[in-house]
Amino acid sequence: MSISTNSINCGDDFIPAENGEVNVNAICLDNGQEMELKMAKLELENVKKMAKLEIENKEQKLKLQEMMVEQKALKEKMAKIEQKKEKNAIAADQLTKILEKISELEKQHENTTKGEEILGERIFIYLLKTAEERFSQLQNDQKKELLEKISEMEKQQKEQTKATEDQFSKILKKISELEKQHENTNKATAGLFSEMKNNQKTLSEMFSEFEKEQKQRKNYWDVNVCDERLEIIGNKKLIVHYKGHAFGSCSVFAKHPILLDNNSPDIFYFEISIGNKKNWMSFGFAVKQQNKLDGTLWSRNGTYAYESDGWIWMNGEIKGRDAEYSYGVGDTVGIGINSITRQIIFTKNGKRLDSVDFLVASSFANDSFHPFVTLFNSDDKIEADFEPNFKFDLTTL
């Protein structure tokens, strides 16, 4: 075995080469790397320890900060509690100043010796006791003021209660009087009700007689207001006949007029049926019965007439003519007045004729209207219908 000339004792352990030679440089290199590795491991461990210590130190600082935050929060909470307990602004201000003084003493307390700490604590206790006494004195003053207010309120309450009792007594007295009046009223009402019950039969009989009278009051031609050349035929007195051989205008009025007021029917209407006609005739309403029954009645003031040749007369004046309006033997014509609108309507054989612009004059608003008919030639004949069984249906209006 041969050894390299540059031999260096790098350690006892070495590994021979395949040819039996020992490479001393290689052995020394391996030992140096191992040493560096150990140093690196040691340094790494030191770094880890330092890092761990630093982490622990940070954790301690963090805990300390958390404790300080908690302590601060606790102080703030205690301050809020103290503020809630304050009952007036003066006490709150004094306590705030005391707390500030205590805070200053605490700061001084941290930098003083043990003896100074004891003195600071005594001062703190003294100031706290003084603050409590002042606060207690303020509370006592408030209590005294509150008791005085309560006493005043009780006095006012007693006075108000007395006034209320007096008012309530008056109300009870008034109620008693009203009850007596009510009792007397009930007695009077009972007597009146009994009397009304006894008279009920009489009232019913009177109403029945009134209805009977109204039913019996059927309209018809009045023989007392009839031209002597005319005759009224039949028991119902509805047929008018021109007798003899004469000619000329002659009229007859109905027995009962109509009133244009709220008590009359909405529509007053009547019809005539033509039995015989030689020349002309007319019919309608007049505001009053005429003393002169001959002549042209329709041309007089206050007369509204429908002439057989189609002429329409309104308040003594001609208002129009239409060939369709003319009528003769076998025709049934009608005339009516709306008591609400005062419109005059004309009908022929059950159909309404156009008469929108025909109105009763406002000057006759409170007058009564009398149905009439005027005949001209001998043997002229008409039959009136004053009942509701007309050819024209009034419900269509």
C-alpha positions as CSV (number, residue, x, y, z in Angstrom):
1,M,0.0,0.0,0.0
2,S,1.5,3.4,-1.0
3,I,0.6,6.8,0.6
4,S,0.5,10.1,-1.1
5,T,3.4,12.4,-0.4
6,N,1.2,15.2,0.7
7,S,-0.1,13.4,3.7
8,I,-2.1,15.2,6.3
9,N,-3.6,13.7,9.4
10,C,-7.2,14.6,8.9
11,G,-8.5,11.9,11.2
12,D,-8.3,8.3,12.0
13,D,-11.0,7.0,9.6
14,F,-10.4,6.9,5.9
15,I,-11.4,4.7,3.0
16,P,-8.7,3.1,0.8
17,A,-9.2,3.4,-3.0
18,E,-9.6,0.3,-5.2
19,N,-5.9,0.3,-6.1
20,G,-5.0,0.2,-2.5
21,E,-3.9,3.8,-2.3
22,V,-5.3,6.1,0.3
23,N,-6.2,9.6,-0.9
24,V,-5.5,11.9,2.1
25,N,-7.0,15.0,0.5
26,A,-10.3,13.3,0.0
27,I,-10.4,12.2,3.6
28,C,-9.7,15.7,4.8
29,L,-12.4,17.1,2.5
30,D,-15.0,14.8,3.9
31,N,-14.2,15.6,7.5
32,G,-14.5,19.4,6.7
33,Q,-17.9,19.0,5.1
34,E,-19.1,17.1,8.1
35,M,-17.9,19.8,10.4
36,E,-19.7,22.4,8.3
37,L,-22.8,20.4,8.4
38,K,-22.7,20.2,12.2
39,M,-22.1,23.9,12.5
40,A,-25.0,24.6,10.1
41,K,-27.3,22.3,12.2
42,L,-26.2,24.0,15.4
43,E,-26.8,27.4,13.8
44,L,-30.2,26.3,12.6
45,E,-31.1,25.1,16.0
46,N,-30.0,28.5,17.5
47,V,-32.1,30.3,14.8
48,K,-35.1,28.1,15.7
49,K,-34.6,28.8,19.4
50,M,-34.3,32.5,18.7
51,A,-37.4,32.4,16.5
52,K,-39.3,30.5,19.2
53,L,-38.2,33.0,21.8
54,E,-39.2,35.8,19.6
55,I,-42.6,34.2,19.0
56,E,-43.1,33.6,22.7
57,N,-42.0,37.2,23.3
58,K,-44.6,38.4,20.7
59,E,-47.2,36.2,22.3
60,Q,-46.4,37.6,25.7
61,K,-46.6,41.2,24.3
62,L,-49.9,40.3,22.5
63,K,-51.3,38.9,25.8
64,L,-50.1,42.0,27.6
65,Q,-51.8,44.2,25.0
66,E,-55.0,42.2,25.2
67,M,-54.9,42.5,29.0
68,M,-54.4,46.3,28.6
69,V,-57.3,46.5,26.2
70,E,-59.4,44.4,28.5
71,Q,-58.4,46.6,31.4
72,K,-59.2,49.7,29.3
73,A,-62.5,48.3,28.3
74,L,-63.2,47.4,31.9
75,K,-62.4,51.0,32.9
76,E,-64.6,52.3,30.2
77,K,-67.4,50.0,31.2
78,M,-67.0,51.1,34.8
79,A,-67.0,54.7,33.7
80,K,-70.3,54.1,31.8
81,I,-71.8,52.4,34.8
82,E,-70.8,55.3,37.0
83,Q,-72.3,57.7,34.4
84,K,-75.6,55.9,34.4
85,K,-75.7,56.2,38.2
86,E,-75.3,60.0,38.0
87,K,-78.6,61.8,38.7
88,N,-77.6,65.3,37.8
89,A,-75.1,67.2,35.7
90,I,-73.3,68.8,38.8
91,A,-72.6,65.4,40.4
92,A,-71.4,64.0,37.0
93,D,-69.0,66.9,36.5
94,Q,-67.6,66.5,40.0
95,L,-67.1,62.8,39.6
96,T,-65.5,63.3,36.3
97,K,-63.0,65.7,37.8
98,I,-62.4,63.3,40.7
99,L,-61.7,60.5,38.2
100,E,-59.3,62.7,36.3
101,K,-57.6,63.5,39.6
102,I,-57.5,59.8,40.5
103,S,-56.0,59.1,37.0
104,E,-53.2,61.7,37.7
105,L,-52.6,60.1,41.1
106,E,-52.3,56.7,39.6
107,K,-49.7,58.0,37.2
108,Q,-47.8,59.5,40.0
109,H,-48.3,56.4,42.0
110,E,-46.4,54.3,39.4
111,N,-43.3,56.5,39.8
112,T,-43.2,56.8,43.6
113,T,-41.8,54.7,46.4
114,K,-43.7,52.3,48.5
115,G,-44.3,55.1,51.1
116,E,-45.5,57.4,48.4
117,E,-47.8,54.7,47.1
118,I,-49.4,54.4,50.6
119,L,-49.8,58.2,50.7
120,G,-51.3,58.2,47.2
121,E,-53.8,55.4,48.3
122,R,-54.8,57.4,51.3
123,I,-55.3,60.5,49.2
124,F,-57.3,58.5,46.8
125,I,-59.5,57.1,49.5
126,Y,-60.0,60.6,51.0
127,L,-61.0,62.1,47.7
128,L,-63.3,59.2,46.9
129,K,-64.9,59.5,50.4
130,T,-65.3,63.3,49.8
131,A,-66.9,62.7,46.4
132,E,-69.3,60.1,47.9
133,E,-70.3,62.6,50.7
134,R,-70.9,65.4,48.1
135,F,-72.9,63.1,45.9
136,S,-74.9,61.9,48.9
137,Q,-75.6,65.5,49.9
138,L,-76.8,66.2,46.3
139,Q,-79.1,63.2,46.5
140,N,-80.5,64.4,49.8
141,D,-81.2,67.8,48.4
142,Q,-83.0,66.3,45.5
143,K,-84.9,64.0,47.8
144,K,-86.0,67.0,49.8
145,E,-87.1,68.8,46.7
146,L,-88.9,65.7,45.4
147,L,-90.7,65.3,48.7
148,E,-91.9,68.9,48.5
149,K,-93.1,68.4,44.9
150,I,-94.9,65.2,46.0
151,S,-96.6,67.1,48.9
152,E,-97.7,69.9,46.5
153,M,-99.1,67.3,44.0
154,E,-101.0,65.6,46.8
155,K,-102.5,68.9,47.8
156,Q,-103.5,69.6,44.2
157,Q,-104.9,66.1,43.8
158,K,-107.0,66.5,46.9
159,E,-108.4,69.8,45.6
160,Q,-109.0,68.3,42.2
161,T,-110.7,65.2,43.8
162,K,-113.0,67.5,45.8
163,A,-113.9,69.5,42.7
164,T,-114.5,66.2,40.8
165,E,-116.7,64.9,43.6
166,D,-118.8,68.1,43.5
167,Q,-119.1,67.9,39.7
168,F,-120.0,64.2,40.0
169,S,-122.6,65.0,42.6
170,K,-124.2,67.6,40.2
171,I,-124.1,65.0,37.4
172,L,-125.9,62.4,39.6
173,K,-128.5,65.0,40.5
174,K,-129.0,65.9,36.8
175,I,-129.3,62.2,35.9
176,S,-131.9,61.8,38.6
177,E,-133.9,64.7,37.2
178,L,-133.6,63.3,33.6
179,E,-134.7,59.9,34.8
180,K,-137.8,61.5,36.3
181,Q,-138.5,63.4,33.1
182,H,-137.9,60.2,31.1
183,E,-140.4,58.3,33.4
184,N,-143.0,61.1,32.9
185,T,-142.3,61.0,29.1
186,N,-142.8,57.3,29.0
187,K,-146.1,57.6,30.8
188,A,-147.2,60.3,28.4
189,T,-146.0,58.3,25.4
190,A,-147.8,55.2,26.7
191,G,-151.0,57.2,27.0
192,L,-150.5,58.7,23.5
193,F,-149.8,55.2,22.1
194,S,-152.9,53.9,23.7
195,E,-154.9,56.8,22.3
196,M,-153.4,56.2,18.8
197,K,-154.3,52.5,19.1
198,N,-157.8,53.4,20.0
199,N,-158.0,55.8,17.1
200,Q,-156.4,53.4,14.6
201,K,-159.7,52.0,13.5
202,T,-161.0,55.6,12.9
203,L,-158.0,56.6,10.9
204,S,-158.2,53.4,8.9
205,E,-161.9,54.1,8.1
206,M,-161.0,57.7,7.2
207,F,-158.3,56.6,4.9
208,S,-160.6,54.0,3.3
209,E,-163.2,56.7,2.7
210,F,-160.6,59.0,1.2
211,E,-159.5,56.2,-1.2
212,K,-163.1,55.6,-2.1
213,E,-163.7,59.3,-2.7
214,Q,-160.6,59.5,-4.9
215,K,-161.8,56.5,-6.9
216,Q,-165.2,58.0,-7.3
217,R,-163.7,61.2,-8.5
218,K,-163.5,60.2,-12.1
219,N,-163.4,62.9,-14.6
220,Y,-166.1,63.5,-17.2
221,W,-167.7,66.3,-19.3
222,D,-169.5,68.9,-17.2
223,V,-173.0,69.6,-18.3
224,N,-172.9,73.0,-16.5
225,V,-170.0,74.2,-18.6
226,C,-171.2,73.0,-22.0
227,D,-172.5,74.9,-25.0
228,E,-176.2,74.5,-25.5
229,R,-175.6,73.1,-29.1
230,L,-173.7,70.1,-27.6
231,E,-175.1,67.2,-25.7
232,I,-173.4,64.8,-23.3
233,I,-174.4,61.2,-23.8
234,G,-174.1,58.1,-21.6
235,N,-173.9,57.4,-17.9
236,K,-170.2,58.0,-17.8
237,K,-170.7,61.4,-19.6
238,L,-167.7,60.8,-21.9
239,I,-169.4,61.2,-25.3
240,V,-170.0,64.6,-26.8
241,H,-172.4,65.1,-29.8
242,Y,-173.1,68.2,-31.9
243,K,-176.9,68.1,-32.1
244,G,-179.2,69.7,-34.6
245,H,-178.4,71.1,-38.0
246,A,-176.4,74.1,-37.1
247,F,-172.6,74.7,-37.3
248,G,-170.0,76.9,-35.6
249,S,-167.5,76.5,-32.9
250,C,-168.8,75.3,-29.5
251,S,-167.0,73.8,-26.5
252,V,-167.4,71.8,-23.3
253,F,-165.1,71.5,-20.3
254,A,-164.3,68.5,-18.0
255,K,-165.6,68.4,-14.5
256,H,-162.3,68.4,-12.7
257,P,-159.1,70.4,-13.5
258,I,-155.5,69.4,-12.9
259,L,-152.9,71.2,-10.8
260,L,-149.3,71.5,-11.9
261,D,-147.7,70.9,-8.5
262,N,-145.7,68.1,-6.7
263,N,-149.0,66.5,-5.5
264,S,-150.3,65.8,-9.0
265,P,-149.3,62.8,-11.2
266,D,-146.1,63.2,-13.2
267,I,-148.2,63.1,-16.4
268,F,-151.7,64.3,-16.8
269,Y,-153.1,62.9,-20.0
270,F,-156.4,62.2,-21.8
271,E,-157.5,61.0,-25.2
272,I,-160.4,61.4,-27.6
273,S,-161.6,59.0,-30.2
274,I,-163.3,60.5,-33.3
275,G,-166.7,59.0,-34.1
276,N,-167.8,61.6,-36.7
277,K,-166.2,64.7,-38.2
278,K,-167.3,66.8,-41.1
279,N,-165.0,69.8,-41.0
280,W,-162.6,70.4,-38.1
281,M,-162.4,70.1,-34.3
282,S,-159.9,70.7,-31.6
283,F,-159.2,69.6,-28.0
284,G,-156.7,70.4,-25.2
285,F,-156.2,72.3,-21.9
286,A,-157.2,75.8,-20.7
287,V,-155.9,77.5,-17.6
288,K,-159.5,78.3,-16.6
289,Q,-163.0,77.4,-17.7
290,Q,-164.3,79.9,-20.2
291,N,-167.6,81.7,-19.8
292,K,-167.9,82.1,-23.5
293,L,-168.1,78.6,-24.9
294,D,-168.6,79.6,-28.6
295,G,-165.9,80.9,-30.9
296,T,-162.3,79.9,-31.3
297,L,-161.4,78.8,-27.8
298,W,-157.9,77.6,-28.8
299,S,-156.8,81.1,-29.9
300,R,-157.3,82.5,-26.4
301,N,-154.5,83.2,-23.8
302,G,-153.7,80.3,-21.5
303,T,-155.0,77.7,-24.0
304,Y,-153.0,74.7,-25.4
305,A,-154.8,72.9,-28.2
306,Y,-154.4,70.2,-30.9
307,E,-156.4,71.0,-34.0
308,S,-157.7,68.3,-36.4
309,D,-156.0,69.8,-39.5
310,G,-152.6,69.5,-37.7
311,W,-152.2,72.9,-36.2
312,I,-150.7,73.2,-32.7
313,W,-151.8,76.2,-30.5
314,M,-149.6,77.3,-27.5
315,N,-151.0,80.0,-25.2
316,G,-153.2,81.3,-27.9
317,E,-150.5,81.3,-30.7
318,I,-149.9,79.0,-33.5
319,K,-146.6,77.1,-33.0
320,G,-146.6,74.8,-36.0
321,R,-148.4,72.5,-38.4
322,D,-147.6,69.0,-39.7
323,A,-149.7,66.9,-42.1
324,E,-148.9,63.9,-39.9
325,Y,-150.6,65.6,-37.0
326,S,-154.0,65.8,-38.7
327,Y,-156.7,63.4,-37.6
328,G,-160.2,62.3,-38.5
329,V,-162.9,59.6,-38.1
330,G,-161.5,56.4,-36.5
331,D,-158.4,58.1,-35.1
332,T,-157.6,58.3,-31.4
333,V,-155.5,61.3,-30.4
334,G,-154.2,62.5,-27.0
335,I,-152.6,65.4,-25.2
336,G,-150.7,65.5,-21.9
337,I,-148.7,67.7,-19.6
338,N,-145.6,66.6,-17.7
339,S,-146.0,68.3,-14.3
340,I,-142.3,68.1,-13.6
341,T,-140.8,69.4,-16.9
342,R,-144.0,71.2,-18.0
343,Q,-143.5,69.7,-21.4
344,I,-146.7,69.2,-23.6
345,I,-146.9,65.9,-25.5
346,F,-149.2,65.0,-28.4
347,T,-150.1,61.4,-29.5
348,K,-151.9,59.8,-32.4
349,N,-153.2,56.2,-32.5
350,G,-150.8,55.2,-29.7
351,K,-147.7,56.9,-31.0
352,R,-146.0,60.0,-29.7
353,L,-145.6,63.0,-32.0
354,D,-142.5,65.1,-32.0
355,S,-143.2,67.9,-29.5
356,V,-139.9,68.5,-27.7
357,D,-140.1,72.3,-27.8
358,F,-143.7,72.6,-26.6
359,L,-143.8,73.9,-22.9
360,V,-146.3,75.4,-20.6
361,A,-145.6,79.1,-20.0
362,S,-143.9,79.7,-16.6
363,S,-146.5,82.4,-15.8
364,F,-149.0,79.5,-15.4
365,A,-146.8,77.6,-12.9
366,N,-149.4,77.7,-10.1
367,D,-152.6,77.5,-12.2
368,S,-155.0,74.6,-12.8
369,F,-155.6,73.2,-16.3
370,H,-159.1,72.2,-17.5
371,P,-159.5,69.6,-20.3
372,F,-161.8,70.8,-23.2
373,V,-163.0,69.8,-26.6
374,T,-164.4,72.1,-29.4
375,L,-166.7,70.8,-32.2
376,F,-167.7,72.8,-35.4
377,N,-170.3,70.9,-37.4
378,S,-173.5,69.2,-36.6
379,D,-173.4,65.5,-35.9
380,D,-169.7,65.7,-34.9
381,K,-169.1,63.2,-32.2
382,I,-166.1,62.3,-29.9
383,E,-165.6,60.0,-26.9
384,A,-163.1,61.0,-24.2
385,D,-161.0,58.7,-22.1
386,F,-159.8,60.1,-18.8
387,E,-158.9,56.7,-17.4
388,P,-155.4,55.1,-17.5
389,N,-156.4,52.5,-20.2
390,F,-155.1,54.6,-23.1
391,K,-154.0,53.6,-26.5
392,F,-150.7,55.3,-25.8
393,D,-148.5,53.7,-23.2
394,L,-147.5,56.3,-20.7
395,T,-144.8,54.1,-19.2
396,T,-142.7,54.8,-22.4
397,L,-142.3,58.4,-21.3
